[in-house]
Amino acid sequence: MRRALLCLGASAWLALAPAAVHAGPTGLSFVPTTDTVPFHQVNAILQNGNTAIDGDDAFFHDFQPVPELEVGLPFRIEGGVDIAPSNPPNDYRPAFNLKWVPVEEGHYVPAVALGVQSIGPGFPPAGFLVLDKTLNYDAIQYQKFRAHHRNIRLHGIRVHAGFLQAGQFSRAMLGIDAELSDHFVLWADWISGASNDLSLAGVVVVDAHNSFFVSLLRQNDENRLSGVLFNFTHTFDW
């Protein structure tokens, strides 16, 4: 249940100018980022809520699909709803999330996002603050002004740091993502706490409307591969 709840708000996606078209999540495996779905776009997402890989509760024995919907709103705001089991594997209920980016990234200033997630009956609500900074910022800005450049994502190499408050638990969050090509992004993220995870993920951006990622998870208090997260996203324009 812990992993399913953490997954609820973790698929928030990388911000571009509102007129840009892109596909992909607006977060890392678990850590939210300052990315939002652009205005006039909707991300429809399907991922597995149960990430366990061994035992009778493994995801291939007990698959728990979690459909999600993230909508791009004006003023750099993203809102969404996830339909997830509040008492896995049953009792599917809606959980809402909202994210706002009050500060956009500059040459020396990191982007800042505030948000709430898991707002719904049967889920512990959580709030977060996260900061993102592009390490190769100058190179990315130069690429944006090249008229012939058609990069789908165009994010470069970024670092992420934040803070999550879920009930009585306070957690630190760290992450990094690197755009290795127009169609492949590598990332890793981590949330503090013995029962939380370190992840390593590969994202394939098929085209401007479809992407998927596979994330390998290692629980902080275990020295082994402890889970796998799958995620498929389709972006609609409206």
N, C-alpha and C positions, 0 to 999 in steps of 0.2 A: 504493500500500500504506500509506503514511504516513497518508493521510486515513482510510482504512478502519480502521486501528488506533486513531486518535484518536476515531473515531465510536463505538468499541465501548463505552466507558464514559460517553459524553457524554449519553446519553439517560436520565439519572437524574432523578426528578420531584418537584414542589413539595410540601412537607410540610404536612399538615393534621392535626387531631386524628384518632385512629384510627377514630372512629365516622363521620367525614365521608365523603362520596362525592364523588369528583372524577375527571376524566379529564385526561390530559396528561403530558408528560415530566417527569422529576425532575432535569432538567439543561437547560442551554442547548444551542446547536449543538455545542459542543465542551467547554465548561467545566462540570464537575460543580457542583452546588449542594448546599445542606444539606437539600434536600427528599428525602423517601423515600416509597415507595409505602406507604400505610397498611396496618396489620395486617389480615389477612383480605381483601386484594385482590392481584390479579396484573395486571401490564401486559404485554400481548402487542404487540410492536412490529415493524414492517417498515420498513426504510429502504434506501437505495441506498449500497453501499459505495464504488462508483466515482462520484466527483462531478465528473469532468472534463467540460467542455462543448464542447471542440473537438478536432479531429484524429481519427485512427482509433480512439483509446482513449476517445472520448467515451461517456458513460453510455448514450446511446440506441443506440450501436453495440455496447457491451459492458456490458450491465446486470448488476450484481453485487448481488443482493438479500442483505440481512443481517437475518435474523430474530433477535429478541431477546426475552427473557423476564425480567421483573423482579418479584420476590416481596416483599411486605411482611411483615416478621418482627417479633416482639416487641422491646421496648426500643429503638425507633427505629432498627432495623437493616433494611437492604434488601440482598437478594442476587439475583444474576442470572447468566444465561448467554447468550452471543451465539454464533451459528454464522456464522463469517466466513471468507473465503479467506485462509489464511496465506501463500499464494503466488499472489496474484491473477492470473488470474480463477479459479484452481482450488484444490484442496487445502482444502476447507472443513473447519474444525475448531472445537471448542468453546473458548470463552474465558470465564472466570468473573470476576465482580466482586463486591465486597462494600463496603458503606458503612454507617458508624455515626455517629450524631449525639449526641455526649456532652453538648453544651451547647445548650439551646434558647434562642431569641431572647427578650430582655427589653427593657425600656424603653431601657436604655443599653447592654445587652450584645448583641453579635452572636451569631447561631447559628454553631456550629462543626461541621464534618464531617470525618471521616477516612475514607480508603478505599483500596482496591487494585483494579486492573482489568487486563484482558488477561492473566489467569493461565491459561495453557494451552500445550500443545505448539505450537511454531512462532510464538509471539507474545512480544515483549519485555514483561515485566511492568512495571507503573507504580504508583506510589503518589501520593496527593495529600492536601493539607490545604486547606480552603476555608472562608471566613467570609462570611456574608450579613447584611445589615442593611436593614430596611424604613425608607425615608425618611419615609413618612407613617404611622408606627407607631400613633400615638394615634388617628388616624381609622379605621384598620383594626380596632383593638381595640374601638372604639365600635360599629362595624358588626357585629362578631361577637355582640354582646349584644342586637341588635335582633331580636326574636322573628320578625318577618315577613320578615327578610332571607333570601333564597334564592340568594345568589351561589355559583356552582359552584366558583370558584377562590378568590377573596377573598385576594389577596396584595398589592395596591397597587403601589407602586414600590419596587424593591429594587436594591441594589448588591452585587456579588460580587467577592471578591478571594481569590486562592489561589496555591498553589505545586504544581507537578507534577514528579515525578522519574521519568523513564523511562530506565532503563539509566544511561548516563553523562551524559545530557542533563537539565539543570535548566531549567524553564520557569516564567515568571510567567503568571498568568491573571487576566483582568479581565472583568467582565460587568455588564449592567444589564437588568432586565426591568420592564415596565410593563403593568398590567392596564388596558386602555382601555375594556373593557366586560365583562359577564358571559361573553361568548363570543369575545373577541379579546384576545390578548396580543402585545405587540411586545417583541423583545429584540435585544441585540447582545452579542457576546462576542469575546474576543481572547486568543490564546496567543502568547507571544514566540517568536522564532526565525524566521530568514529563510524557511524552507519551511513555516511554519505560517500560520494564517489569521485574518483579521478577518471576522466574519459579521454579517448583518442578517437577522432572521427574523420572520415573522408566523405566529402560532398561532391556529387556529380550533378552539374547543371546541364541538363539535357538541351534545353532551349530557353527562350524567354518566358515560358509558361510552366515548365516541368523541371523538378529536381528531386533528388533523393539522397539520403545519407545513411551510413551504417556507423554506429559508435560502439567501441569496446569499452566496458566499464570495469573498474577495479575498486571495490569498496575499501575505504580508508583503513579499516581494521583487519583487512585480509591481504595476503600476499599471493593473489591468484586472480585470473580473469573471473569475474563474478557475474557479469551480465552483458547483454547485447541489446542495443536500441536501434530499431529501424524506423525510418521516417520518409514518407513520400508527400510532396507538396505540388499542387497544381494552382497556378495563379490565373484568376479571372479578371478581366477589365470590365468596368461599368461606368 
